[in-house]
Amino acid sequence: MNNYEIDEKGFYGEFGGAFVPEILQKNVTELQNCYRQIMESDEFKQEFHALLRDYVGRPSPLYYAKRMSEKYGCKLYLKREDLNHTGAHKINNSLGQILLAKKMGKTRIIAETGAGQHGVATATACALMNMECIVYMGATDVERQRPNVERMRMLGATVVPVQSGNKTLKDACNEAIRDWCCNPKNTFYIVGSTMGPHPYPDLVAKMQSVISEEIKWQIKEKEGRDYPDYLMACIGGGSNAAGTIYHYMNDERVNIVLAEAGGLGVETGQTAASLNCGTIGVLHGSKMFVMQTDDGQIIEPYSISAGLDYPGVGPMHCKMFQDGRSKVLPITDDEALAAAFELTRMEGIIPALESAHALAILPHMKFKKDDVVVLTVSGRGDKDMQTYLKHMHKQD
């Protein structure tokens, strides 16, 4: 049986590692050497769990979606990360990493954000802990995710619109890394997803693993067994998917089906389906499947969803996809929009556009009526209202 845990060098099979400029080597090595020790200490665990319970509002509910279950012929449960404080799963990781930063004596926090949810979560954690916060966000995303930009500013963060590339998540990551290179001593980079140099992919997956930890006991309460037949989530860099599957990675009884952003369709070139379209390369300090030309130039990704238009995907997911442990479907913009409106009208839940990609897997599946399916709704749709309103007439 394959093992999908990280090895001592920071690799998942051939994926991962820490490919960083010399100036960051010290920071990255320091983090590699101390993150597990800090996270496994009783003091950290107590502080982190108290925050998750009393501040974030965990556990997040596991909700039986009755009407959708009837439609798709299975027992569909929604893991409601959209009900967390700040409206998404991102807060789990931001709070964990800021505790880590404080214990390492860092005083300044930087982050990248696409849909703005990681930016809001990090700005929230910084306000709570009284730390300086700088968030890099592509100028395109600043426009299409305006409510989250205003929330970050209200929380006291400095939002820096990035004008390079196609002004989205990849470009925000580039700028955050540049900042880190210029301020290595006092700055902690809170990476929002399971990407970046080792130890970030492992660190973020561990912070988010609270999701599958809760699924285990919640599904046991509801179904009398602690595992579902299917786990589903959307995947950009891969943090909510990693959290959803963490405790089931090596459990072959559980089928893992993930949705990446197909954009206008993988055949059009207007896509962000890195696993289905990418080749192996190095991006932002990690070896992964990357959308790139034959000579290694990054192909600009496209998706209607600001949180999924990244031209790579975390190394853990690359290994699982390569081995056939997870199935990854490219979901188009139109499929995601239709799924968002369906959940809204059938269950009264408006999902984030990212989560809508996961919901759009359902019409592609053939279930048995006793199949237990857990699908993570990674965030709520308030931030995407502008996009939804623009497309609403097509759905009516």
C-alpha positions in Angstrom: 0.0 0.0 0.0 1.3 3.5 -0.8 1.9 5.9 1.9 1.0 9.6 1.3 2.8 11.1 4.3 5.7 13.4 3.7 9.2 11.9 3.9 12.1 13.4 6.1 13.4 15.4 3.1 10.1 17.1 2.5 9.0 15.0 -0.5 5.8 13.1 -1.4 7.4 10.6 -3.9 9.1 12.9 -6.4 7.0 16.0 -5.5 7.7 18.7 -3.0 11.1 19.7 -1.6 12.4 23.2 -0.9 13.7 25.1 -3.9 14.4 28.5 -2.4 16.9 31.4 -3.0 19.9 31.4 -0.7 18.6 34.4 1.2 15.6 32.4 2.4 17.5 29.2 3.2 18.0 30.1 6.8 14.3 30.9 7.3 13.1 27.8 5.7 15.6 25.6 7.5 14.6 27.2 10.8 10.9 26.5 10.1 11.7 22.9 9.0 13.6 22.3 12.2 11.0 23.6 14.7 7.5 23.4 13.2 6.7 19.8 14.3 8.2 20.3 17.8 6.1 23.5 18.4 2.9 22.0 16.9 3.2 18.8 19.0 3.8 20.7 22.3 0.9 20.7 24.8 1.0 24.5 25.0 0.5 24.9 21.3 -2.2 22.3 21.1 -4.2 23.8 23.9 -4.0 27.4 22.5 -4.8 26.3 19.0 -7.8 24.1 20.0 -9.2 26.8 22.3 -9.1 29.2 19.4 -10.7 26.8 17.0 -13.5 26.1 19.5 -14.2 29.5 20.9 -13.1 31.9 18.1 -13.7 30.0 14.9 -16.7 28.1 16.1 -15.6 24.5 15.5 -16.6 21.8 15.1 -18.2 22.9 11.8 -21.5 21.0 11.2 -21.8 17.9 9.0 -25.1 18.5 7.4 -27.3 15.9 5.7 -28.5 17.5 2.4 -31.8 15.7 2.0 -33.1 17.1 -1.3 -29.7 16.8 -3.0 -29.3 13.2 -1.6 -32.6 12.3 -3.3 -31.6 13.9 -6.6 -28.2 12.2 -6.8 -29.2 8.8 -5.3 -26.8 8.7 -2.3 -26.5 10.0 1.3 -24.9 13.4 0.8 -23.4 15.1 3.8 -21.9 18.6 3.5 -19.0 19.6 5.7 -19.9 23.2 6.5 -16.5 25.1 6.5 -18.5 28.1 5.2 -19.9 28.5 8.7 -16.5 29.2 10.3 -15.6 32.7 11.5 -14.5 34.7 8.3 -16.6 32.3 6.1 -14.1 29.6 5.0 -11.7 26.9 6.0 -8.7 29.3 5.7 -9.0 30.6 9.3 -7.9 27.1 10.7 -4.5 27.5 9.0 -4.0 31.3 9.6 -4.5 30.9 13.4 -2.2 27.9 13.6 0.6 29.6 11.6 0.3 32.9 13.6 0.8 31.0 16.8 3.8 29.4 15.2 5.2 32.8 14.1 4.8 34.2 17.7 6.6 31.3 19.2 9.4 31.8 16.7 9.7 35.5 17.7 8.5 37.0 14.4 6.8 40.4 14.4 5.6 41.0 10.9 3.2 38.8 8.8 2.9 38.6 5.1 0.5 36.5 3.0 -0.7 36.0 -0.6 -4.4 35.7 -1.4 -6.5 34.9 -4.5 -10.2 34.8 -3.5 -9.3 36.9 -0.5 -10.4 34.4 2.1 -6.9 33.5 3.2 -6.1 37.3 3.2 -9.2 37.9 5.4 -8.3 35.0 7.7 -4.7 36.2 8.1 -5.8 39.8 8.7 -8.2 38.5 11.3 -5.5 36.5 13.0 -3.1 39.5 13.0 -5.8 41.8 14.5 -6.4 39.2 17.2 -2.6 38.9 17.9 -1.7 42.6 17.4 0.7 41.9 14.5 1.5 43.9 11.4 -0.1 42.3 8.3 0.7 42.8 4.6 -1.4 40.9 2.1 -0.4 40.6 -1.6 -3.3 40.2 -4.0 -3.4 40.3 -7.8 -5.0 43.5 -9.1 -7.6 41.4 -11.1 -8.6 39.7 -7.9 -8.7 43.0 -6.0 -11.5 44.1 -8.5 -13.5 40.8 -8.5 -13.3 40.2 -4.8 -13.9 43.8 -3.5 -15.8 42.8 -0.4 -12.9 40.8 1.0 -10.4 43.6 0.2 -12.5 46.0 2.3 -12.7 43.5 5.1 -8.9 43.1 5.1 -8.5 46.9 5.2 -11.0 47.3 8.0 -9.1 44.6 10.0 -6.0 46.8 9.7 -4.1 44.9 7.0 -2.2 46.7 4.1 -3.5 45.2 0.8 -0.9 45.5 -2.0 -2.5 45.1 -5.5 0.0 43.2 -7.7 0.2 44.4 -11.3 2.5 41.8 -12.9 1.5 38.7 -15.0 -2.3 38.3 -15.3 -2.6 39.9 -11.8 -4.0 36.9 -10.0 -2.8 34.3 -7.4 0.5 33.2 -8.9 1.6 36.9 -9.2 0.6 37.5 -5.6 2.7 34.6 -4.5 5.7 36.0 -6.5 5.4 39.3 -4.7 5.1 37.8 -1.3 8.2 35.7 -1.8 10.1 38.9 -3.0 9.0 40.7 0.2 10.2 37.7 2.3 13.6 37.8 0.5 13.9 41.5 1.5 12.8 41.0 5.1 14.0 37.6 6.2 14.7 38.4 9.9 11.5 39.6 11.3 8.9 38.3 8.8 6.8 35.2 8.8 5.1 34.2 5.5 1.7 32.6 6.2 1.2 30.5 3.1 -2.5 29.8 2.5 -2.3 26.5 0.7 -0.5 23.2 0.6 2.1 24.6 -1.8 5.4 26.4 -1.3 8.8 25.0 -0.1 8.9 22.3 2.6 7.6 22.4 5.3 4.6 24.5 4.1 2.7 21.7 2.3 2.9 19.5 5.4 2.3 22.3 7.8 -0.8 23.6 6.1 -2.2 20.0 5.7 -1.7 19.4 9.4 -3.4 22.7 10.3 -6.4 21.8 8.1 -6.5 18.1 9.2 -9.0 19.2 11.9 -11.6 18.9 9.0 -11.2 15.1 8.5 -10.6 14.6 12.3 -14.2 16.0 12.8 -15.6 14.1 9.8 -14.4 10.8 11.5 -16.5 11.2 14.6 -19.4 13.1 13.0 -20.0 10.4 10.3 -19.8 7.7 13.0 -22.5 9.5 15.0 -24.7 9.7 11.9 -23.9 6.4 10.0 -22.4 4.1 12.6 -19.0 3.9 10.9 -16.2 6.4 10.9 -15.5 6.6 7.1 -17.5 7.6 4.1 -17.5 5.9 0.7 -16.6 9.1 -1.1 -14.8 12.3 -0.1 -15.1 15.3 -2.4 -13.6 18.8 -2.4 -12.3 21.5 -4.7 -8.6 21.9 -5.3 -6.5 24.9 -6.3 -3.4 24.9 -4.2 -5.1 22.2 -2.2 -5.7 23.2 1.4 -9.3 22.4 2.0 -8.9 19.2 0.0 -5.9 18.2 2.1 -7.8 18.9 5.3 -10.8 16.8 4.0 -8.8 13.7 3.1 -5.9 13.9 5.6 -7.1 11.1 8.0 -8.2 9.0 5.0 -5.3 9.2 2.6 -4.2 5.7 3.2 -7.7 4.2 3.8 -8.5 2.5 0.5 -12.2 2.0 1.5 -12.6 5.8 0.8 -12.8 7.0 -2.8 -11.4 10.5 -3.2 -12.8 12.7 -6.0 -11.6 16.3 -6.4 -12.5 19.1 -8.7 -10.0 21.5 -10.2 -10.9 24.6 -12.3 -11.5 23.6 -15.9 -12.2 27.3 -16.8 -13.7 27.4 -20.3 -12.6 23.8 -20.9 -9.2 22.1 -20.9 -9.2 22.0 -24.7 -9.5 25.8 -24.9 -6.2 26.7 -23.1 -8.4 29.0 -20.9 -8.1 26.7 -17.8 -6.5 26.2 -14.4 -6.6 22.4 -14.5 -2.9 21.9 -13.5 -3.2 18.1 -12.8 -5.0 17.3 -16.0 -3.0 19.7 -18.2 0.3 20.2 -16.4 3.7 18.7 -16.5 6.3 18.2 -13.7 8.2 21.4 -12.9 9.2 23.7 -10.0 6.9 26.6 -8.9 7.1 28.7 -5.7 9.8 26.5 -4.1 8.1 23.1 -4.7 8.2 20.4 -7.4 4.7 19.8 -8.7 2.5 19.5 -11.7 2.7 22.9 -13.4 1.0 24.5 -16.4 4.0 25.4 -18.4 5.4 25.6 -22.0 8.0 23.1 -23.2 10.8 25.4 -22.1 9.4 25.9 -18.6 7.6 29.3 -19.0 4.4 29.4 -16.8 1.1 29.3 -18.8 -1.2 31.9 -17.3 -4.2 30.0 -15.7 -7.8 31.1 -16.1 -10.9 30.4 -13.9 -14.0 32.2 -13.0 -13.0 31.4 -9.4 -10.2 33.6 -7.9 -9.2 30.9 -5.4 -8.6 28.2 -8.0 -6.7 29.9 -10.8 -3.3 28.8 -9.8 -1.0 27.1 -12.4 0.2 24.4 -10.0 -1.1 22.2 -7.2 0.3 21.0 -3.9 2.8 18.1 -4.0 0.7 15.8 -1.8 -2.1 16.0 -4.3 0.3 15.5 -7.2 1.5 12.2 -5.7 -2.0 11.0 -5.0 -3.2 11.9 -8.5 -0.1 10.3 -10.2 -0.8 7.1 -8.2 -4.5 7.1 -9.0 -5.4 7.4 -5.3 -7.5 10.5 -6.1 -9.5 11.2 -9.2 -9.5 14.8 -10.3 -12.1 16.2 -12.6 -11.7 19.5 -14.5 -15.0 21.5 -13.9 -15.9 24.3 -16.2 -17.1 27.8 -15.2 -20.6 27.0 -16.4 -20.8 23.7 -14.5 -19.6 25.5 -11.3 -22.2 28.2 -11.7 -25.0 25.7 -12.3 -24.0 23.8 -9.2 -23.9 27.0 -7.0 -27.4 27.9 -8.1 -28.6 24.3 -7.5 -27.3 24.2 -3.9 -28.7 27.6 -3.2 -32.2 26.7 -4.5 -32.3 23.1 -3.1 -30.7 23.5 0.3 -30.7 27.3 1.0 -26.9 27.4 1.1 -25.0 29.9 -1.1 -21.5 28.4 -1.6 -18.3 30.1 -2.7 -17.4 29.7 -6.3 -14.5 27.4 -5.3 -16.8 25.1 -3.4 -19.3 25.1 -6.3 -16.6 23.3 -8.4 -16.8 20.4 -5.9 -20.6 20.4 -6.0 -20.4 20.2 -9.8 -18.7 16.7 -9.5 -22.1 15.2 -8.4 -23.7 15.1 -11.9 -20.6 13.2 -13.2 -21.0 10.4 -10.6 -23.0 7.2 -10.5 -23.8 6.3 -6.8 -25.4 3.4 -5.1 -28.2 4.6 -2.9 -26.4 3.6 0.4 -23.2 5.4 -0.6 -22.2 7.9 2.1 -20.7 10.9 0.4 -19.0 13.8 2.3 -18.4 17.0 0.3 -16.6 20.0 1.8 -18.3 23.3 1.3 -15.0 25.2 1.8 -16.5 28.7 1.9 -19.6 30.9 1.6 -20.6 32.8 -1.4 -21.0 36.4 -0.1 -17.7 37.3 -1.8 -18.9 36.0 -5.2 -22.3 37.8 -5.3 -21.3 40.1 -8.1 -20.4 37.2 -10.3 -23.5 35.2 -9.3 -25.8 38.2 -10.1 -24.1 38.7 -13.5 -25.0 35.0 -14.4 -28.3 34.7 -12.6 -30.5 35.4 -15.6 -29.0 32.4 -17.4 -30.1 30.1 -14.6 -33.7 31.2 -14.4 
